[in-house]
Amino acid sequence: MDNELSQITDGKFNLASVTSSVDTCMTSDATDLDFELTRCNHPAASDQVSIETLQLQGRERRISATIQIPSPMSAVWSVITQYEALPQFIPNLVLSRQLSGQNGKILIEQVGQQTVFNVNFSARVVLAMEEDFPNAIRFQMVEGDFKSFTGAWLLASTEAGAGTALTYTVDILPKLTTPIRLIECRLRMDLPVNLLAIRQQVALQSVAV
């Protein structure tokens, strides 16, 4: 681990080591847990972002979220492919940097950092990105803190080409040491906020042009 990543994660829990603290919170404070799960069912800005959860095999989940953006697909594409600029406007994403590519794919290292049940933890992934302009960006984890993490950004034209339906979908399987309910909850809460942040960034970038 290089110095930059060490500085980010120093003094924090990583995803693999947070389990004992989370289990303690889940066991000792059922009221907080019930409140957190209630919030999962009603994520922030749910009236502007549609979100669905599908249980796949075993502990694997598919979580998808969609937002309508009143800008053409090219403008949305320009924002979501500025990989190293993403932490500037997406909450809880503290690092996103492009590594050397392989087999025609782009490698992106990302680190997310959050507080759950008063416990700070971070999760790191290296994603192989495959761009299909302007319709999709597919990604698959090649290294990281999950057992599997694969998904896509999907773009579809709306309103005669004047708008874009942007969907983020991910199939996620955490390691056995990480409660799936915790991961599912955080994604359901965070994805609407992230998509709203992208819509705002698209609007700001369009004004600046």
C-alpha positions in Angstrom: 0.0 0.0 0.0 1.5 3.3 -1.0 1.8 6.4 1.1 -1.2 8.2 -0.3 -3.6 5.3 0.4 -2.0 4.8 3.8 -2.7 8.4 4.8 -6.4 7.9 3.8 -6.9 4.7 5.8 -4.6 5.5 8.8 -6.5 5.4 12.0 -9.7 4.1 10.4 -11.3 0.6 10.3 -11.3 -1.1 6.9 -14.2 -3.1 5.7 -12.7 -6.5 6.8 -12.0 -5.4 10.3 -15.1 -3.4 11.2 -17.3 -6.5 11.7 -16.8 -6.9 15.5 -17.7 -3.3 16.1 -20.8 -3.5 13.9 -21.9 -6.8 15.5 -21.6 -5.2 18.9 -23.8 -2.3 17.8 -26.3 -4.6 16.3 -26.5 -6.7 19.4 -26.4 -4.0 22.1 -28.6 -1.4 20.5 -31.6 -2.8 18.7 -33.4 0.5 18.6 -30.6 2.1 16.6 -30.6 -0.9 14.2 -34.3 -0.7 13.7 -34.0 3.1 13.0 -31.2 2.5 10.5 -33.1 -0.2 8.6 -36.2 2.0 8.5 -34.0 4.7 6.8 -32.8 2.0 4.4 -36.4 1.5 3.2 -36.9 5.3 2.7 -33.6 6.6 1.3 -32.9 10.3 0.9 -34.5 11.9 -2.1 -36.4 8.7 -3.0 -39.0 10.8 -4.8 -36.3 11.7 -7.4 -34.3 8.4 -7.5 -35.9 5.0 -8.0 -34.1 2.2 -6.3 -34.5 -1.6 -6.4 -32.9 -4.4 -4.5 -32.9 -8.0 -5.8 -31.7 -11.0 -3.7 -29.6 -13.2 -5.9 -28.0 -16.5 -4.9 -27.1 -16.7 -1.2 -25.8 -13.4 0.3 -25.4 -11.8 -3.1 -27.5 -8.7 -3.9 -28.3 -6.6 -7.0 -29.0 -3.0 -6.2 -30.0 -0.6 -9.0 -30.8 3.1 -8.8 -32.0 5.4 -11.6 -32.3 9.2 -11.9 -33.6 11.4 -14.7 -31.2 14.2 -15.8 -32.4 17.0 -18.0 -29.2 17.0 -20.1 -28.1 15.0 -23.2 -26.2 11.7 -22.8 -22.9 13.2 -23.9 -23.0 15.7 -21.0 -23.7 13.0 -18.4 -21.0 10.7 -20.0 -18.5 13.5 -19.7 -19.1 13.8 -15.9 -19.1 10.1 -14.9 -16.0 9.4 -16.9 -13.9 12.1 -15.2 -12.8 9.3 -12.8 -10.2 11.2 -10.9 -12.5 14.1 -10.3 -15.4 12.1 -8.8 -14.4 12.6 -5.1 -14.8 16.3 -5.6 -18.6 16.0 -5.8 -19.6 12.4 -4.8 -20.0 12.1 -1.0 -18.0 9.4 0.9 -15.7 8.8 -2.1 -12.3 9.9 -0.8 -10.1 8.4 -3.6 -10.6 7.7 -7.3 -7.5 7.4 -9.5 -6.7 5.8 -12.8 -4.1 3.1 -12.9 -2.4 1.4 -15.8 -4.9 -0.3 -18.0 -4.9 -3.9 -19.1 -6.5 -5.7 -22.1 -8.0 -2.5 -23.4 -9.8 -1.8 -20.1 -9.3 1.1 -17.7 -8.3 0.3 -14.2 -9.7 2.6 -11.5 -8.8 2.4 -7.8 -11.4 3.8 -5.5 -11.7 4.1 -1.7 -15.0 4.9 0.0 -15.2 6.0 3.6 -18.3 6.1 5.8 -19.6 6.1 9.4 -22.0 3.4 10.3 -23.3 3.0 13.9 -20.7 5.5 15.0 -17.9 3.4 13.5 -15.7 4.8 10.7 -14.7 2.3 8.1 -13.3 2.3 4.6 -13.6 0.0 1.6 -11.2 -0.2 -1.3 -11.7 -1.7 -4.8 -9.8 -1.7 -8.1 -12.3 -1.8 -10.9 -11.7 -2.8 -14.6 -13.9 -0.4 -16.6 -15.1 -1.1 -20.1 -16.6 1.9 -21.9 -19.2 1.6 -24.5 -19.9 5.3 -25.5 -22.4 6.7 -24.9 -24.6 3.9 -23.6 -22.7 2.0 -20.8 -19.7 1.7 -18.6 -19.3 -1.8 -17.3 -17.1 -2.6 -14.3 -15.8 -5.6 -12.5 -13.7 -5.7 -9.3 -10.2 -7.2 -9.9 -9.0 -6.5 -6.4 -10.6 -5.2 -3.2 -12.5 -5.7 0.0 -15.5 -7.6 -1.4 -15.8 -11.2 -2.6 -17.3 -9.9 -5.8 -18.4 -6.5 -7.1 -19.6 -6.1 -10.6 -22.0 -3.7 -12.4 -22.5 -0.9 -14.8 -23.5 2.7 -15.5 -26.3 2.7 -18.1 -27.4 5.7 -20.0 -30.6 6.0 -22.1 -32.0 8.9 -24.0 -35.3 10.5 -22.9 -37.4 13.4 -24.0 -36.4 13.2 -27.7 -32.8 13.3 -26.8 -32.9 16.3 -24.5 -32.6 14.2 -21.3 -30.9 11.1 -19.9 -32.0 8.3 -17.7 -28.9 7.3 -15.7 -28.8 4.0 -13.9 -26.2 2.6 -11.6 -26.5 -1.2 -11.0 -24.2 -3.4 -9.0 -24.1 -7.1 -8.0 -22.3 -7.3 -4.7 -21.2 -10.2 -2.5 -19.4 -9.2 0.7 -16.9 -11.4 2.4 -18.3 -13.7 5.1 -17.0 -11.3 7.8 -19.2 -8.5 6.6 -23.0 -8.4 7.3 -24.8 -8.2 4.0 -27.6 -6.2 5.6 -25.2 -3.5 6.5 -23.8 -3.2 2.9 -27.3 -3.3 1.4 -28.5 -0.6 3.8 -25.6 1.7 3.1 -26.0 1.4 -0.7 -29.7 2.0 -0.5 -29.1 5.2 1.5 -26.0 6.4 -0.5 -26.9 5.8 -4.1 -29.7 8.4 -4.3 -27.4 11.0 -2.8 -24.6 10.1 -5.2 -26.9 10.2 -8.2 -28.3 13.6 -7.2 -24.7 14.8 -6.8 -24.0 13.7 -10.4 -27.0 15.5 -11.7 -26.0 18.7 -10.0 -22.4 18.3 -11.4 -23.8 17.9 -14.9 -25.8 21.0 -14.5 -22.8 23.0 -13.2 -20.6 21.7 -16.0 -23.2 22.6 -18.6 -23.4 26.2 -17.3 -19.6 26.5 -17.3 -19.4 25.5 -21.0 
